[in-house]
Amino acid sequence: MSAKLHRTNTNFQIAYFIAGRCHTADAAYIELVNLREDRQAALNMAKSYEIRRKAAKMKIDIRLASPDPIEQIEGQADLIEFEFAQEQHLKLKSAAEDELKFINECIDKINPFREYKDLSDHEAAEACQRKEWMLELKNRAENSLLTQGSIPTNEFDTMRQHPDFQNTLLPHIEQTQLALTNPGGHKLFLESPTEFNFPKLIGLEENTK
């Protein structure tokens, strides 16, 4: 179960299941950029919301000052709702700012390790695809062989479409199958499948190899 308080993603989720799931630094960077844009957009919308809140408060003040007692009572109810919504808004805004801060820290730490950092973000996203997919398909092959002893047809079909199938993926599949025939062979695949350890890179696992 994912337990989150006012955030879209916790630091743990970002480190282990989003950026940390990527197999290359460039792919992790692109995931982080997507997260950054989402949180920045949320904060930009918060600015618009805050302006509208000023108008809403002015309307409430007018109702509270009305000589009509019904208007005053409804104004009091509006004020309670306004204050509650404001409290929730501040919590969500603070959480978004914290999340954006962590994302930016991750981007700063991972950027030196990127292969395509001299390209634009769009160019880097495209340039990293071949290697990222190759490593992802190796990981899928390992998971399938470890858990069910074979690779599903649809997954194998995807692997065959990759340009590195013959020279990289197929030999890796064969090596994995051979390793699993030995007693304890599965232990060879217990380490993180990524080429780099993202949590360690950002300082969450100082003692991890």
C-alpha positions, 0 to 999 in steps of 0.5 A, spaced: 500 500 500 502 506 498 501 511 504 502 518 501 500 525 505 498 531 500 503 529 495 503 525 488 509 521 490 513 520 496 521 521 496 521 513 497 516 512 491 521 517 486 527 514 488 525 506 488 519 506 483 520 511 478 527 514 477 530 508 481 526 503 476 530 506 470 536 503 467 540 509 465 541 515 468 538 519 462 532 515 462 531 517 470 533 524 468 527 524 463 522 521 468 524 526 473 523 532 468 516 529 467 515 529 475 518 536 475 513 539 470 507 536 473 509 539 480 511 546 477 504 546 473 500 544 480 504 550 483 502 555 478 495 553 478 496 554 486 497 562 484 491 562 480 487 559 485 490 564 490 487 570 486 480 567 486 480 566 493 481 573 494 475 574 490 471 569 494 473 572 501 471 579 498 464 576 497 464 573 503 465 579 507 459 582 503 455 577 505 457 578 512 456 585 512 449 585 509 443 587 513 439 581 511 440 576 517 439 570 512 445 573 508 449 573 514 448 566 516 450 564 509 456 568 509 458 565 516 457 558 513 461 560 507 467 563 511 467 556 515 468 553 508 473 558 506 477 557 512 477 549 511 479 550 504 484 555 505 488 550 510 487 544 505 490 549 500 496 551 504 498 543 506 497 541 498 502 547 496 507 546 501 507 538 499 508 540 492 513 545 494 517 539 498 516 534 492 519 539 487 525 541 491 526 533 492 525 532 484 530 538 483 535 535 488 535 529 484 536 532 477 542 536 480 545 529 483 544 525 477 545 530 471 553 529 471 552 521 470 548 522 464 550 520 457 546 525 453 546 531 458 549 535 452 543 534 448 536 538 449 531 534 453 527 532 447 533 529 444 536 526 450 529 522 451 530 519 444 537 518 444 537 513 451 531 509 448 535 503 445 539 502 451 534 503 456 529 498 452 535 493 451 536 493 459 528 493 460 527 487 456 533 484 459 530 485 466 523 482 464 527 476 461 530 475 468 523 476 471 519 471 467 525 466 467 525 466 475 518 466 476 515 462 471 521 458 467 519 461 461 518 468 457 511 469 455 510 470 447 508 477 447 514 479 451 519 475 447 516 478 440 517 485 443 524 482 445 525 480 438 523 487 435 529 490 439 535 491 434 540 488 439 536 482 440 541 477 436 547 480 439 545 482 446 538 479 449 538 472 446 545 471 449 543 474 456 536 469 455 541 463 454 546 465 460 540 466 465 537 460 463 543 456 464 545 460 470 538 457 473 539 450 472 545 450 477 543 450 485 542 457 487 543 460 481 537 465 482 542 468 487 545 471 481 539 476 480 538 478 487 541 485 485 538 491 482 537 490 475 539 497 473 546 499 471 546 504 476 543 505 483 539 511 483 537 511 491 545 510 493 546 516 488 542 521 491 544 519 498 539 514 500 543 508 501 550 510 503 552 503 504 549 499 498 554 496 493 
